[in-house]
Structures are given as structure tokens and as C-alpha cells.
Amino acid sequence: MAEIKFGTDGWRGVIADDFTFDNVRRVAGAIASYVLKNEDRKQGVIVGYDTRFASQSVARLAAETITGAGIPVKLANDYTPTPAISYAVKTLGTAGGVVITSSHNPWNWNGVKFKAKFGGSATPAIMKIIEEEIRAGAMPNGHPAKIEEVDLKPAYLEAMCRFADLELITKAKFKFAIDSMHGSGRGLLAKIFADRGIEHIAIRQDLNPLFPGINPEPIEPHVAMLQEAVLLHGCHAGLATDGDADRVGAVAEDGTFVDAHKIFSILLRWLLERKKWPGEVVRAFNTTRMLDRIAARYGRKLNECSIGFKHIADLMMEREILIGGEESGGIGYSRYLPERDGILNSLLLANVMAEEKKPLGQLVADLQKEYGPHFYGRLDLHISEDVKQGAISRARADGTKSLGKYRVLRKEGMDGVKFFLEAPSNGNGAEPWILFRASGTEPLLRLYAEAASPELTREILASGEAFVNAA
């Protein structure tokens, strides 16, 4: 049988190729075995799903497999955001949660995420156990338990509205554009705003598992429709969530894209300056180093971890983490839930705008002025496995001393290979770097780069691509 491996956040595959009913049964059986051996089966498991093709029927299949092992299941009665399922796991005290989703992947992918009983991405140790159960062919049988259909959204919406200051957002009189990208967050942020009379327009709220013209990932070029909507309707910001609504992206009032790094930085600065909540900061290996400067200014410890929110959740279990986040737009808070949440972070971004009395673009400009210009870029290379592994090996090799016309000052290898380059930093701008990393969820080699100007960032990425292709 085909090997099933869990990547940065669960298992994903191409529908009808890797992602089949039989393989979902294998994963669900392994999860059931994990619960029976390591958790209290009586607490049951929550199963939810997103808007992708076959997600609803696959979720029912997973639920039946788990109840066949004698573990009761609460099955979502509608398409539900992943963080809503995580919230329910924690507040209802279940043994875990299963989400049928492929997050931001193209339309022809689907997958399975497992959420641990603490309400966040299962730790690497838990993932390893589940993978071992899959390899062992675990398919436990017991006295069949019940499937109960439940609505997980009301409690989730209420919790978010308690965490953010909706009264302040309402008073600020800003106008927002909302883009759910046809994902499982559809209608929820719009409902919160509508209930309070917050002016907004909403796009891509309909159910369309083909995600026409886009991948449901809140980055360029997939946010083009949101950029147009912000300009057309005179909005002060555009807020986007991905396919399962655990990631956030944004657009400024002038239509420019605001990436997850700037969102993370805006939220961190607000928490430290305005909220003064305690705790450390954690960022993934491929995120902006502007966060290091902000944390240092306020005397907070910054932790760097491998890529994948499960590593951030792991740290949240060990100590008090004020905020933790990653390059892809996943940001979470220990005092709320050890889980990323695109809808919550959209609300908090609106919260910052309201408190600072500034549109989103002005908040970004303030950051660049105070902490130096930082510009980020990413390039996804669809290349053969041989070329991918060859490039990684050459990047690691001691003989690699330069990239393009820039000398490599040092390398780091926490997750992939990162070069720090002797390139212009425009005074106090970003220290230039590039990271080569094989994707944990797709057949890709990803290049990430940061520099003190968008032109230099593009040049470094182009040099990185040339390095990869130079066999």
C-alpha cells in the first residue's frame, strides 16, 4: 500500500490518486488506534470538514471508521473552519479532532488534519505515533458508538467576539472588504460585522469546490479580486482567509497586498505596546526578522522553530507564548487557543486599526519607518525530485560560498538551508537572506527571501532559482 506521511500539518493528497476512501479509512483507523491507546475513548472525537470536493462524504466515512472502534463522534453539521473544530475540541474536552481539508492547496487536493485534545495542531510526537499506526495497518473494532451531528459555529463565533473589541471596531467606522476564497470561513466574518453594523462588502462567499481561477491561499496573485474590491468600494482594508480559514492575508486601502509577515508584526507591536500581555514570542524559521527587532525593543524573548504550526503549538504547551506565527499566515495566541485562526486575526487586525485610528496601509508604513524596510518574497518551484534534492545538497555543501553576485556570510539549517548574504541593507533595513526548503505538503521546492527593498528581494530569488537549476 502507498505510504501515508504527515507533513507540516496533517496528510494531503491528490483526489482519486492518493486521497481515496481507502486511504482515508487507513488514516481514520490509525487515529482511532491512537485515541484508544493514549486518550480517554469516552471523551469522543470531533470530525469536521471544509468546502472541498467530497469533504462532507469523506468526513462521514472517517466518523464511521472511528465509531466502529467504539469511540463516539460529534460530526459537524456543515462546512466548518478548522479553528472552530479546534476550539470545540478544547472546550468540549474531547480526545481530539479530525478535519477533512487540504487548507490552501489547489482544488484537486484534499487531506486530513488531526487536532490534539489541547485544541491545536497535534505535536510532532503525536504525529509520529499516528504514522506508526498507519504503517501497522491499525483498524480497531469495538462496540459501535454513536455519531451525533452538531453545530460548532455559534460557540466559536461567541469566543472570537469576546477576544476582540467589537465595540471599538464598530465605533471606528472603517469599511472592510471580506474574502473567504470559497472556503469554510464563508459568511462568518460577514455575520459578525453585519450583526454590529460594521460597514463591509463580501466576495467569494459561495460554495465552489473548484476555487475558480485561484488556489484558496490569501497571497498574491490569488487576492487580486480582493484588491479590486477594496479599490472599487473605497475600503480601509481587505481581509482574506484561506480554504479552511486558519490563515489570514490582507490588502491595504490603496490595493497593495499586505503579507502575513506585516500582519504578524502589526499584531505583535500592538500586543506589546497597547495590551502589554505577558509571554514570549515564537516565529517559524521562514518568517520575517522584523519580529526579532520588535521583540528586542520590548525586552521579550523570541523563539525560532521549524516550519509548521505544530512546532509553535508544542512550545505553547511548554510555556506562556504571547503570540506565535508562521510565513503562511497562521498566527495564534496561548491565552486563546494553541491554534492559528484566520477569522480571529482578521478581527484583531480591524481591532488594531480601530485603536490606532489608522487604515491598514498606514500601520504598515509606520512599521517600515520604525523598524527599517523589510520586503519579503517567495518562489515555488515545480521541479523533479532529483533537481530538488540536488539543489538542497549543493546549498548545504561547504563549497557554496556565494549566491549570484553576493557572498554567503553564514548558513543556518534548522529547516531547509538559509543563506545570509553580503548585500545592501539600506542602513537599518532587513539583513538579506534566502531559504531553500522542500515543501512538507506539496511536490515543490520553495525559496523564501527577505531584503531591504523589493528589487533586491526579487534579485535574490532569481539568483536562488538559477542556483537550483544549475545542475
N, C-alpha and C positions, 0 to 999 in steps of 0.2 A: 504494500500500500504506500501511497505517496506520503512523504514526510510532512508533518504539520509543525511549523515553528512559530512561536510567538515573537513578534517584533517589538518595536518601542511601546506599543500599546495594543496587545492582542494579536490575533491571527487574521490575515486578509488574503483573499484570492480572487481570481477572475471567475465570474459567474459561469457555471456549467463546465468549467475547466477544473480549477482547484476547488472553488466554492460550490460544493454539491451537497445534496441532502445527506448522503452517506458520510461525508467528511464533517458536516455539522453534528451528526449523531455521535461521531467519534469524539469531537471536542466536548459536546454536552455530557457524554458518558464520563470523560476524564474529569470534568468539573464536578459531576455528581460524586465520583470516587474521592476527589479531594475533600469535598464537604463531609462525606461520611467518615473519613479518617481524621480530619483535622478541626471540624467545627461541630456545632450542635444542629443535627438534621431537623429537629423540631422547629427551629427558627425559620426554616424555609429559605427559598431563593427568589429574588425578583427577576423577571425576564421582561425586557423591553426591546423596542426596535425603532429604526428610523424610516425614512421615506423611500429607500431604495427598492429596486425590483425584487420581489419575493420576500422582503424582510418580514412582513406580517406572518406569512405561512411558515417561514423558517423559524420565527420566534415560537410559534405554536409547536413545531416539531421539537425544538430544544426543550420547551416546557414539558412536553410529554415524555421525553427521554429522562429528564430529571425526576419527574413524579414517578416514573417507572422504577426508580431506585428507592422509592419510599420517602422522597423529600418533597414537601408541599411547595407550590409555586404560586406567587402572585404575578399574574401576567398583565402587562399594560393593556388598556382597552383602546389605545390609539397610538399614533406615532408620537414618540416622547423624547425630549432631549436627553442625551446621555447624563448630564449633570443632575437632571431631575431623578433619574434612576439611582444615581449615587447618593443623592440626598435621602431618598426613600430607604435605601439600604441602611444608612446610618441611623435615621430617626426611628425606623420601624424595628431596628435591631435584628435584621436578617443575617443569614450566614454568608451572603454575598449577592452579587447581581450580574446578570448576563445581558449584554446589549448586542443586538444584531445590527451592525453598522460597519461601514467602511470609511466613516468620517469624511475626509476631504478628497478621497480617491476618485478617479473617473467613474462614469455612470455604470460601467460594466464590471465593477468590483463590488464585493461585499465582504463581511467579516464578522468576527465575534470578539468582543471585549469582555473581560471579567473584572468586576469591581469587588474589592475585598470588604469585609464586614465593617471596616472603619469608614467606608464611604468614599473611597478613592481608588485610583489605578492599583491593581494588585502589585505587590512588591516583586522585585526580581526573584526572590526566594520562592514565592508562591507560584510565579510563572514557571519556574523550573520544575516544581513538583507536578504541575498540570501537564507540562510537556512529557514528563516521565510516565504519567498515567496514560497519555495518548499512545506513546511508544509501546506500552504494555498491553494496549488494547482494552483498557478498562471499560466495562459496560455493566455496572452493578444492577441487580434486580432485587426488588423488595416488594412489600405490600403496597400496591399503587396508592399514591397520595393524591390530594385534590389540586386542581387548578382553579384559582379564584381570579376573575378579571377585576382590575382596579384602575381608578383614575389617579395617576400620580402627579398631575399638573397643579391642582389647587394649592396643596401644601407647599409645593416648590415655589410657586409664584408669591405666596404669602411670605415665605422666608426671605426671598430676594428683596421684597418691598420693605421688610424690616431692616435689612442690612444697609440698603441705600437710603439716602434722604430724599424721598419723593416729593415732599413738601417744598424743599429748596429748589428742586428741578422745575417744579410747576411754577413757582414764583419768578424764575429766571426768564421765562417767556422766550426761550430758544426754540427754534424749529429744527426737527430732525428728519432725515431720511433713513428708513429701516429696510435692510435687505436680508432676508432669510435664505436666499440662494436655493429655494425649493426644498430646504432641509426641514428637520424635525423641530426647529425653533419657530416654525411658521405661526404667525398670529399672536405669539406670546408677548413679545416686547410691544407690539402694536396695541394689545389689550391693556397692558399696564399704562401706556401713555393715554389711550382713549379714556380709560376709567378716571383719569385725573385731569383731562382736558389739556394735555400737553400736545402742542401742535406737531403733526408729523405726517409724512406720506410713507406708504409701504409698497415695496416692489418684491416680486418673486416669492409671493406667499402661497402660491398654488402648488398642488401636488403634481410633480412631474419627474418621475424617476430617471428620465433621460438627461436631466440637467442641461437643457439645450444650449449649446454654444459655450459651455463653461465646465470646469471642474468646480464642485462646490467648496472652494477654498478661498477665503477672503483676502486674496492678494491680487496684484496685477498679473495678467490682464483681465481676470475674472470679475473684478469690481467695476469694469467700465460702465455698466448700466447704472450702478450706484453713483458714480462720478457725474454722469449726465443728469441724474435725478437731483442731486444736490445743487447743481448749477441752474437747472431748469426751474426749480421750485424755491430758490433762494434760501436754502437751509444753512444752518450754522455748523452742521456736521452730518456725516453719513455713518451709520453703524451697521456692520455686517457680521453674520455668524455663519459657520460652516455647516456641512451636511448633517452633523449630529449636535450642533450648537454648543460645542465645548470650546471653540476657538473664536477669537474676535479679530476684526480688521476694521479700519475706519477711513473716512475721507474728510478732508478739511473743507472749509467754506468756499475755497477757490477751486475745488475739484481735484486737488492733489491727493494722492494716496498717502495715508499715514500708516506705516508698517507697525508690526507688533512690538518692535524694539522701542519706538517712540511712545506707544501706548503704555508699555511696561514702565518706561522712565517717567512718564507723566504721573502714573498712579503711585509709583514709589515715592517720588518727590512730594506728592500731596499727602500721602500717609505719614511721612516723616515730619513734614513742615506743619500740616494742619491737624492731623489726627493724633500724632505723637504716640501711636500704639507701639508697644514693645515687640521685640523679636528680631531675628536675623533675616537676612535676605539670601535667596538662593536663585541662581540662574543656570541654565544649561550651557554647555561648552560652546555652542554656536551662537550665543546671543551677544548683543552689543556690550562693549566695555564702558559705555557711558554709565551704566548701572554701578560699576565699581567706583566711579568718581562721585556719584550721588551718595552712595552708602558711606564712603570715606568721609565726605563732608559732614555727615550727621553722626559719625562715630559708630556706625553699625557694621557688624561682621558680615562679610559677603562670602557665601559658599558657592563653589562651582561644581557642577555634577555632569555626569554623562547625559546624552540626549535621550529624551523620553520622560513623560511626566511621572512615570512610576518611580524614577530616582528622586524626584522632588518630593513625592508623596512619602517615600521612605524616610527622608530627612524630617518631614513634618511629623512622623511618628516618634522621632527621637528627641526633638527639641522644639522650642517655640519659633516658628517661622512666620514673620510678618507677611511676607509675600514671596511667592516662588513662580518662576515663569520660564518659557521656552520660546525659541525663534518662531514657531509656527502659530503663535497667538494664544497658547494655553497659559493662563495665569490663575493662580489660586491663593487662598488665604487660610492659615491654620485656624483662625478664630471662626471661620465659616464652615469650611469643608476642605479636606485634603484632596481637592479635585479642581480641575480647570473648568471654567464656565463662561462661555461667550456672551450669554444674555446678561448675567450679573455684571461682567466687565463693561458691557455697553452702558448699563445703568450707572456704574461708577464713573465712567468717562463723562457722562452727562452731569454727574454729581460734581466732578472737578470743575467743569465748565461753569456750572451754576455758582459754585463757591468762589471761583476766581473772577467771575463775571467776564469771561473771555471766550470767544469762539475757539474751536479746536486748533486752527492754524496758528493762532497767536500763542497758544500754550506750547506748540512745537517750536516756534521761533524763540520763545523765552528760554527753552531748554538748550537750543543750539548756541545761544548767546552766552548763557551762564556756564555751560559745561564743555564748550568747544564744539565745532562742527563734526558731526558723526553721520556718515552716509553708508547705508548697508545694501548689499546686493546678493542675489542667489541665482545660480545657474544649475538646471537639472539636465544631466547628460544621459540620453538613452544610448548606451553603448554595450558592446558584448562583455560577457563576464571576464574574458581573457584581458581585454583592454582595461577594464575597471581594476582588476587585481594587479595588473602590471603597473598601472599608474600609482596605486597605493604603495606598492613595494618600492618604486623609484622615489616616491615622496619621503618614505621612511629612511631611505639609504643615506649613509653618511656623506656620500659623494655629491649629493644635491646641495649646492651652495648658493644657487640663485634661482630666481623666477623672472623670466623676461629680462628686463634691464636692472632689476633690483636684487640686492644681496639679501640672503636669508640670514637674519640676525640670530634667531633661535627657533627651535621647534618644540611643540607640545603634542602629546599623543594620547590624551585621556580618552578620546572617542573620535577616531579618524586621525588625520595628520594636519596640524596647524602650523603654518609658516608666519613668523613675524618678520616684516620686511623693512629694509632701509629705504623708505620712500618718504616724500614730503608729508609733514603733518600740519602744515599751515599754522605754525605757532602752537596753539593749545588744542589743535584738532585731534581726531582719533589716531591712535597708533595703528598703522596699516597692518592688516593680516588677511590670510586666506586659509580656509579649511577644506580639505579633501575628505569626503566621507561617503561610504556606501550606504544607501537608504536601508533602514530596517524594515520598511513596509512595502517597497516597490523595487523593481529591477532598474535602479538608477545609481549613478554616481552624482552626488550633489557637491557643488562648490559654493562656499559661503565666503563673503569678503566684507571688510569694513575699512573705510579710509576717510580722510578729511574733506573729500569732495566727491560728487557723483561721478565726475570724469575719471578720477583716479580709481574709484571702485570698479567702474566698467573696464578700465585698462587692466587692472589686476585680475579680474575674472577672465578676460580674454587671454591673458598670459597663462592663467591656470588651465583653460581649455586647450591651448596649444601644447602645454606640458603633458596633458592627459593623452592627446593624440600623437605625440612624438614617440612612437614605439622604439 
